[in-house]
C-alpha cells in the first residue's frame, strides 16, 4: 500500500513539475531589437501581417487593423 502511494505521489509531483516548466522552456527568437520573442508569437506576427497586408488603410480604412487584431486574437497573442 505504501509503495502504491509513493508511486502516485511521485507521478503527481512529476506532472506538476512538467506543467510548471513547460512555459519556461519555450523557445525564443531574437527580433533584431534585443528583445526575445517566442516562436509562437513570431509565427503569429508573420501570419497576421500577411493576412492584413492586402487591406491597406488608405483604401480600406480600419479594416486592416480589424483583420490584424482578429488574427492575433485567434492565435491567443496580444496585439
N, CA, C and O atoms as a GROMACS GRO file, in nm:
protein
  316
    1UNK      N    1   0.082  -0.120   0.000
    1UNK     CA    2   0.000   0.000   0.000
    1UNK      C    3   0.086   0.126   0.000
    1UNK      O    4   0.059   0.222  -0.072
    2UNK      N    5   0.191   0.124   0.082
    2UNK     CA    6   0.279   0.238   0.094
    2UNK      C    7   0.352   0.264  -0.038
    2UNK      O    8   0.371   0.379  -0.077
    3UNK      N    9   0.392   0.156  -0.108
    3UNK     CA   10   0.463   0.170  -0.235
    3UNK      C   11   0.371   0.232  -0.340
    3UNK      O   12   0.414   0.315  -0.420
    4UNK      N   13   0.244   0.193  -0.340
    4UNK     CA   14   0.147   0.248  -0.434
    4UNK      C   15   0.127   0.398  -0.410
    4UNK      O   16   0.120   0.476  -0.505
    5UNK      N   17   0.117   0.439  -0.285
    5UNK     CA   18   0.102   0.581  -0.252
    5UNK      C   19   0.224   0.661  -0.293
    5UNK      O   20   0.212   0.772  -0.342
    6UNK      N   21   0.343   0.602  -0.272
    6UNK     CA   22   0.466   0.671  -0.310
    6UNK      C   23   0.472   0.689  -0.462
    6UNK      O   24   0.513   0.794  -0.510
    7UNK      N   25   0.432   0.588  -0.536
    7UNK     CA   26   0.432   0.598  -0.682
    7UNK      C   27   0.333   0.704  -0.730
    7UNK      O   28   0.364   0.782  -0.820
    8UNK      N   29   0.215   0.706  -0.670
    8UNK     CA   30   0.117   0.807  -0.708
    8UNK      C   31   0.165   0.947  -0.672
    8UNK      O   32   0.144   1.041  -0.749
    9UNK      N   33   0.229   0.961  -0.560
    9UNK     CA   34   0.283   1.091  -0.520
    9UNK      C   35   0.393   1.135  -0.615
    9UNK      O   36   0.401   1.252  -0.653
   10UNK      N   37   0.479   1.041  -0.654
   10UNK     CA   38   0.586   1.074  -0.748
   10UNK      C   39   0.530   1.112  -0.884
   10UNK      O   40   0.579   1.206  -0.947
   11UNK      N   41   0.427   1.041  -0.928
   11UNK     CA   42   0.363   1.073  -1.055
   11UNK      C   43   0.299   1.212  -1.051
   11UNK      O   44   0.315   1.291  -1.144
   12UNK      N   45   0.228   1.243  -0.944
   12UNK     CA   46   0.165   1.374  -0.930
   12UNK      C   47   0.270   1.484  -0.924
   12UNK      O   48   0.251   1.590  -0.985
   13UNK      N   49   0.379   1.461  -0.854
   13UNK     CA   50   0.487   1.560  -0.847
   13UNK      C   51   0.549   1.582  -0.985
   13UNK      O   52   0.575   1.695  -1.023
   14UNK      N   53   0.572   1.474  -1.058
   14UNK     CA   54   0.629   1.485  -1.192
   14UNK      C   55   0.539   1.562  -1.287
   14UNK      O   56   0.587   1.644  -1.366
   15UNK      N   57   0.410   1.536  -1.280
   15UNK     CA   58   0.315   1.608  -1.365
   15UNK      C   59   0.310   1.757  -1.328
   15UNK      O   60   0.300   1.842  -1.416
   16UNK      N   61   0.317   1.787  -1.201
   16UNK     CA   62   0.316   1.927  -1.157
   16UNK      C   63   0.441   2.000  -1.207
   16UNK      O   64   0.432   2.114  -1.252
   17UNK      N   65   0.555   1.935  -1.198
   17UNK     CA   66   0.680   1.996  -1.246
   17UNK      C   67   0.674   2.016  -1.396
   17UNK      O   68   0.714   2.121  -1.446
   18UNK      N   69   0.624   1.917  -1.469
   18UNK     CA   70   0.615   1.928  -1.615
   18UNK      C   71   0.521   2.042  -1.656
   18UNK      O   72   0.550   2.115  -1.750
   19UNK      N   73   0.411   2.056  -1.587
   19UNK     CA   74   0.315   2.162  -1.619
   19UNK      C   75   0.373   2.300  -1.590
   19UNK      O   76   0.350   2.395  -1.665
   20UNK      N   77   0.446   2.312  -1.482
   20UNK     CA   78   0.505   2.441  -1.446
   20UNK      C   79   0.624   2.477  -1.533
   20UNK      O   80   0.649   2.594  -1.559
   21UNK      N   81   0.698   2.378  -1.579
   21UNK     CA   82   0.820   2.404  -1.655
   21UNK      C   83   0.792   2.430  -1.802
   21UNK      O   84   0.873   2.494  -1.868
   22UNK      N   85   0.682   2.383  -1.855
   22UNK     CA   86   0.656   2.395  -1.998
   22UNK      C   87   0.663   2.539  -2.050
   22UNK      O   88   0.731   2.562  -2.149
   23UNK      N   89   0.596   2.636  -1.988
   23UNK     CA   90   0.605   2.772  -2.038
   23UNK      C   91   0.747   2.830  -2.028
   23UNK      O   92   0.789   2.908  -2.114
   24UNK      N   93   0.820   2.791  -1.926
   24UNK     CA   94   0.954   2.847  -1.910
   24UNK      C   95   1.053   2.786  -2.007
   24UNK      O   96   1.161   2.842  -2.027
   25UNK      N   97   1.020   2.675  -2.068
   25UNK     CA   98   1.111   2.611  -2.162
   25UNK      C   99   1.078   2.646  -2.307
   25UNK      O  100   1.134   2.587  -2.399
   26UNK      N  101   0.989   2.741  -2.327
   26UNK     CA  102   0.950   2.781  -2.463
   26UNK      C  103   1.071   2.839  -2.536
   26UNK      O  104   1.156   2.903  -2.475
   27UNK      N  105   1.077   2.815  -2.666
   27UNK     CA  106   1.188   2.866  -2.745
   27UNK      C  107   1.162   3.011  -2.782
   27UNK      O  108   1.047   3.052  -2.804
   28UNK      N  109   1.268   3.088  -2.788
   28UNK     CA  110   1.258   3.229  -2.822
   28UNK      C  111   1.350   3.261  -2.937
   28UNK      O  112   1.454   3.196  -2.956
   29UNK      N  113   1.312   3.361  -3.014
   29UNK     CA  114   1.396   3.411  -3.122
   29UNK      C  115   1.423   3.558  -3.097
   29UNK      O  116   1.345   3.626  -3.030
   30UNK      N  117   1.534   3.608  -3.150
   30UNK     CA  118   1.570   3.749  -3.135
   30UNK      C  119   1.505   3.826  -3.249
   30UNK      O  120   1.516   3.785  -3.365
   31UNK      N  121   1.438   3.935  -3.219
   31UNK     CA  122   1.371   4.013  -3.323
   31UNK      C  123   1.457   4.127  -3.374
   31UNK      O  124   1.405   4.224  -3.430
   32UNK      N  125   1.589   4.118  -3.357
   32UNK     CA  126   1.686   4.217  -3.402
   32UNK      C  127   1.679   4.349  -3.326
   32UNK      O  128   1.749   4.444  -3.361
   33UNK      N  129   1.597   4.358  -3.224
   33UNK     CA  130   1.591   4.476  -3.140
   33UNK      C  131   1.641   4.446  -3.000
   33UNK      O  132   1.634   4.530  -2.911
   34UNK      N  133   1.691   4.325  -2.981
   34UNK     CA  134   1.739   4.286  -2.850
   34UNK      C  135   1.633   4.230  -2.758
   34UNK      O  136   1.662   4.194  -2.644
   35UNK      N  137   1.509   4.223  -2.805
   35UNK     CA  138   1.400   4.170  -2.724
   35UNK      C  139   1.364   4.031  -2.775
   35UNK      O  140   1.334   4.015  -2.893
   36UNK      N  141   1.366   3.931  -2.688
   36UNK     CA  142   1.330   3.796  -2.733
   36UNK      C  143   1.180   3.785  -2.758
   36UNK      O  144   1.099   3.842  -2.685
   37UNK      N  145   1.144   3.711  -2.861
   37UNK     CA  146   1.005   3.688  -2.898
   37UNK      C  147   0.986   3.537  -2.908
   37UNK      O  148   1.070   3.469  -2.968
   38UNK      N  149   0.878   3.484  -2.851
   38UNK     CA  150   0.855   3.341  -2.859
   38UNK      C  151   0.833   3.300  -3.005
   38UNK      O  152   0.789   3.380  -3.087
   39UNK      N  153   0.863   3.176  -3.033
   39UNK     CA  154   0.846   3.124  -3.169
   39UNK      C  155   0.699   3.133  -3.210
   39UNK      O  156   0.668   3.167  -3.324
   40UNK      N  157   0.608   3.102  -3.118
   40UNK     CA  158   0.465   3.108  -3.149
   40UNK      C  159   0.423   3.252  -3.183
   40UNK      O  160   0.345   3.273  -3.276
   41UNK      N  161   0.474   3.349  -3.108
   41UNK     CA  162   0.439   3.489  -3.135
   41UNK      C  163   0.498   3.534  -3.268
   41UNK      O  164   0.432   3.605  -3.344
   42UNK      N  165   0.621   3.496  -3.297
   42UNK     CA  166   0.683   3.533  -3.424
   42UNK      C  167   0.603   3.477  -3.541
   42UNK      O  168   0.582   3.546  -3.641
   43UNK      N  169   0.558   3.354  -3.528
   43UNK     CA  170   0.477   3.292  -3.633
   43UNK      C  171   0.344   3.366  -3.650
   43UNK      O  172   0.300   3.392  -3.762
   44UNK      N  173   0.280   3.400  -3.537
   44UNK     CA  174   0.153   3.473  -3.542
   44UNK      C  175   0.171   3.611  -3.604
   44UNK      O  176   0.087   3.655  -3.683
   45UNK      N  177   0.279   3.681  -3.569
   45UNK     CA  178   0.304   3.813  -3.625
   45UNK      C  179   0.320   3.807  -3.777
   45UNK      O  180   0.264   3.889  -3.849
   46UNK      N  181   0.396   3.709  -3.824
   46UNK     CA  182   0.415   3.695  -3.970
   46UNK      C  183   0.284   3.665  -4.040
   46UNK      O  184   0.250   3.727  -4.141
   47UNK      N  185   0.208   3.569  -3.985
   47UNK     CA  186   0.083   3.529  -4.048
   47UNK      C  187  -0.019   3.642  -4.047
   47UNK      O  188  -0.085   3.666  -4.148
   48UNK      N  189  -0.033   3.711  -3.935
   48UNK     CA  190  -0.135   3.816  -3.924
   48UNK      C  191  -0.099   3.938  -4.007
   48UNK      O  192  -0.187   4.002  -4.065
   49UNK      N  193   0.028   3.972  -4.014
   49UNK     CA  194   0.069   4.082  -4.101
   49UNK      C  195   0.043   4.049  -4.247
   49UNK      O  196   0.000   4.136  -4.324
   50UNK      N  197   0.068   3.926  -4.286
   50UNK     CA  198   0.042   3.885  -4.424
   50UNK      C  199  -0.108   3.884  -4.454
   50UNK      O  200  -0.150   3.920  -4.564
   51UNK      N  201  -0.188   3.844  -4.356
   51UNK     CA  202  -0.333   3.840  -4.376
   51UNK      C  203  -0.391   3.981  -4.389
   51UNK      O  204  -0.484   4.002  -4.467
   52UNK      N  205  -0.338   4.076  -4.314
   52UNK     CA  206  -0.392   4.213  -4.315
   52UNK      C  207  -0.332   4.299  -4.426
   52UNK      O  208  -0.388   4.402  -4.460
   53UNK      N  209  -0.219   4.258  -4.482
   53UNK     CA  210  -0.147   4.340  -4.580
   53UNK      C  211  -0.231   4.384  -4.700
   53UNK      O  212  -0.218   4.500  -4.741
   54UNK      N  213  -0.317   4.300  -4.759
   54UNK     CA  214  -0.394   4.347  -4.875
   54UNK      C  215  -0.492   4.460  -4.845
   54UNK      O  216  -0.536   4.529  -4.937
   55UNK      N  217  -0.526   4.480  -4.720
   55UNK     CA  218  -0.626   4.580  -4.682
   55UNK      C  219  -0.557   4.705  -4.629
   55UNK      O  220  -0.572   4.739  -4.512
   56UNK      N  221  -0.483   4.775  -4.715
   56UNK     CA  222  -0.409   4.892  -4.669
   56UNK      C  223  -0.506   5.000  -4.622
   56UNK      O  224  -0.617   5.014  -4.674
   57UNK      N  225  -0.464   5.075  -4.524
   57UNK     CA  226  -0.552   5.168  -4.454
   57UNK      C  227  -0.606   5.278  -4.544
   57UNK      O  228  -0.722   5.319  -4.528
   58UNK      N  229  -0.528   5.327  -4.639
   58UNK     CA  230  -0.576   5.438  -4.720
   58UNK      C  231  -0.694   5.398  -4.808
   58UNK      O  232  -0.774   5.483  -4.847
   59UNK      N  233  -0.705   5.268  -4.840
   59UNK     CA  234  -0.817   5.221  -4.923
   59UNK      C  235  -0.930   5.161  -4.840
   59UNK      O  236  -1.047   5.179  -4.872
   60UNK      N  237  -0.894   5.090  -4.734
   60UNK     CA  238  -0.992   5.013  -4.658
   60UNK      C  239  -1.023   5.072  -4.521
   60UNK      O  240  -1.102   5.015  -4.447
   61UNK      N  241  -0.963   5.182  -4.485
   61UNK     CA  242  -0.989   5.242  -4.353
   61UNK      C  243  -0.939   5.155  -4.241
   61UNK      O  244  -0.822   5.116  -4.240
   62UNK      N  245  -1.024   5.123  -4.147
   62UNK     CA  246  -0.983   5.048  -4.029
   62UNK      C  247  -0.985   4.896  -4.051
   62UNK      O  248  -0.953   4.820  -3.959
   63UNK      N  249  -1.021   4.853  -4.170
   63UNK     CA  250  -1.030   4.709  -4.198
   63UNK      C  251  -0.897   4.637  -4.173
   63UNK      O  252  -0.896   4.526  -4.120
   64UNK      N  253  -0.786   4.700  -4.211
   64UNK     CA  254  -0.654   4.639  -4.192
   64UNK      C  255  -0.629   4.608  -4.044
   64UNK      O  256  -0.587   4.498  -4.009
   65UNK      N  257  -0.655   4.705  -3.959
   65UNK     CA  258  -0.634   4.686  -3.816
   65UNK      C  259  -0.729   4.584  -3.757
   65UNK      O  260  -0.690   4.505  -3.670
   66UNK      N  261  -0.853   4.584  -3.803
   66UNK     CA  262  -0.951   4.487  -3.752
   66UNK      C  263  -0.910   4.344  -3.787
   66UNK      O  264  -0.921   4.254  -3.704
   67UNK      N  265  -0.864   4.324  -3.909
   67UNK     CA  266  -0.822   4.190  -3.952
   67UNK      C  267  -0.700   4.146  -3.872
   67UNK      O  268  -0.692   4.031  -3.828
   68UNK      N  269  -0.604   4.237  -3.854
   68UNK     CA  270  -0.484   4.206  -3.777
   68UNK      C  271  -0.519   4.169  -3.633
   68UNK      O  272  -0.470   4.069  -3.580
   69UNK      N  273  -0.605   4.250  -3.568
   69UNK     CA  274  -0.644   4.222  -3.429
   69UNK      C  275  -0.716   4.089  -3.417
   69UNK      O  276  -0.691   4.013  -3.323
   70UNK      N  277  -0.806   4.061  -3.510
   70UNK     CA  278  -0.881   3.935  -3.505
   70UNK      C  279  -0.786   3.816  -3.522
   70UNK      O  280  -0.801   3.714  -3.455
   71UNK      N  281  -0.691   3.829  -3.612
   71UNK     CA  282  -0.594   3.722  -3.634
   71UNK      C  283  -0.510   3.697  -3.509
   71UNK      O  284  -0.489   3.583  -3.470
   72UNK      N  285  -0.461   3.804  -3.448
   72UNK     CA  286  -0.381   3.788  -3.328
   72UNK      C  287  -0.463   3.726  -3.214
   72UNK      O  288  -0.411   3.647  -3.136
   73UNK      N  289  -0.591   3.763  -3.206
   73UNK     CA  290  -0.678   3.703  -3.105
   73UNK      C  291  -0.696   3.553  -3.131
   73UNK      O  292  -0.701   3.474  -3.037
   74UNK      N  293  -0.707   3.514  -3.258
   74UNK     CA  294  -0.717   3.372  -3.292
   74UNK      C  295  -0.595   3.294  -3.245
   74UNK      O  296  -0.605   3.177  -3.208
   75UNK      N  297  -0.480   3.359  -3.246
   75UNK     CA  298  -0.355   3.296  -3.205
   75UNK      C  299  -0.329   3.315  -3.056
   75UNK      O  300  -0.223   3.275  -3.006
   76UNK      N  301  -0.423   3.374  -2.984
   76UNK     CA  302  -0.410   3.399  -2.839
   76UNK      C  303  -0.286   3.481  -2.809
   76UNK      O  304  -0.212   3.452  -2.714
   77UNK      N  305  -0.263   3.584  -2.888
   77UNK     CA  306  -0.149   3.673  -2.870
   77UNK      C  307  -0.201   3.817  -2.854
   77UNK      O  308  -0.302   3.854  -2.914
   78UNK      N  309  -0.132   3.897  -2.775
   78UNK     CA  310  -0.170   4.038  -2.768
   78UNK      C  311  -0.133   4.108  -2.898
   78UNK      O  312  -0.048   4.060  -2.973
   79UNK      N  313  -0.198   4.219  -2.924
   79UNK     CA  314  -0.168   4.293  -3.047
   79UNK      C  315  -0.024   4.330  -3.046
   79UNK      O  316   0.024   4.394  -3.141
   0.00000   0.00000   0.00000
